[in-house]
Every structure is written in structure tokens, then in C-alpha cells.
Amino acid sequence: MRAKILSILLLSILFVAEQANACPFCYGAKDGKSTEHMAVAIWFLFGAVMSVVGGIGAFSFSIWRHSRMPLEPHQELTDENLDKYD
């Protein structure tokens, strides 16, 4: 009984896999106009994602660079005696 179910399952998977080869986009039809348009769209989206990631990286680098700068003298409050304000 178990072998019969396993063989039916295996055959159904093989038949479904045969139908998956019918897609021209997945199969790689090189002479189709749709394939060329899909390639352009993929490169455009790749460029858009990389520009966003590059912007995040540049902003992070800018924050890191500005965080390493010393404070101006008027911004330093650690050396000032604040007892007179109590």
C-alpha cells in the first residue's frame, strides 16, 4: 500500500515537472522580445536596489565621519563648573 502511494506521488511529480518546461521565460527563449524586456527590467531593478543600498551606505559613512570629529569649545560642558546653577 505504501509503495503504491509513493509510486503514484513520484509519477505525479514527474508529470508536473514536464509541464514546467513549457514556460518560455523560465526555459530561456533567447530570440523572444519578451525575454529581452525582462532582462532590461531586471537590470533596472538591480540598479535601483544598488542605488538605495549605496545611499544608505553613504549616509552611514557620513554619520560615522561626523561622530569622530571633536566637539567645538562652546559645545563642551564637561569642564564647566555647574555648581553655581544649583
C-alpha positions in Angstrom: 0.0 0.0 0.0 2.8 2.4 1.0 4.8 1.6 -2.2 1.8 2.2 -4.3 1.2 5.7 -2.8 4.8 6.5 -3.2 4.9 5.5 -6.8 1.8 7.5 -7.6 3.3 10.5 -5.9 6.5 10.1 -7.8 4.7 9.8 -11.2 2.6 12.9 -10.5 5.7 14.9 -9.6 7.3 13.8 -12.8 4.3 14.8 -14.9 4.1 18.2 -13.2 7.8 18.8 -13.8 7.2 18.1 -17.5 4.6 20.9 -17.7 7.0 23.4 -16.0 9.3 23.2 -19.1 6.7 24.9 -21.2 7.3 28.4 -19.9 9.4 30.4 -22.5 10.6 32.8 -19.8 11.9 30.1 -17.5 13.1 27.9 -20.3 15.2 30.8 -21.8 13.8 31.6 -25.2 16.7 33.7 -26.4 15.1 35.1 -29.5 11.9 36.4 -27.9 11.3 40.1 -27.4 9.8 39.4 -24.0 13.0 37.9 -22.8 14.9 41.0 -23.8 12.4 43.2 -22.0 12.6 41.1 -18.9 16.4 41.4 -18.9 16.2 45.2 -19.1 13.7 45.2 -16.3 16.0 43.0 -14.1 19.0 45.3 -14.7 16.8 48.4 -14.0 15.6 46.9 -10.7 19.2 45.8 -9.8 20.4 49.4 -10.4 17.5 50.8 -8.3 18.3 48.5 -5.4 22.0 49.2 -5.6 21.4 52.9 -5.6 19.3 52.7 -2.4 21.9 50.5 -0.7 24.6 52.9 -1.8 22.7 55.8 -0.4 22.3 54.1 2.9 26.0 53.3 3.0 26.9 56.9 2.1 24.6 58.2 4.9 26.1 55.8 7.4 29.6 56.8 6.4 28.7 60.5 6.8 27.3 59.8 10.3 30.4 57.8 11.2 32.7 60.6 10.0 30.9 63.3 11.8 30.7 61.3 15.0 34.5 61.2 15.1 35.0 64.9 14.9 35.9 66.7 18.2 33.3 68.9 19.8 33.6 72.7 19.5 34.7 74.5 22.6 31.2 76.0 23.1 29.7 72.5 23.0 31.9 71.0 25.7 30.1 71.2 29.0 32.2 68.6 30.9 34.8 71.0 32.1 32.4 73.7 33.1 31.6 74.1 36.8 27.8 73.9 37.1 27.6 74.4 40.9 26.5 78.0 40.6 23.3 76.9 39.0 22.1 74.7 41.9 
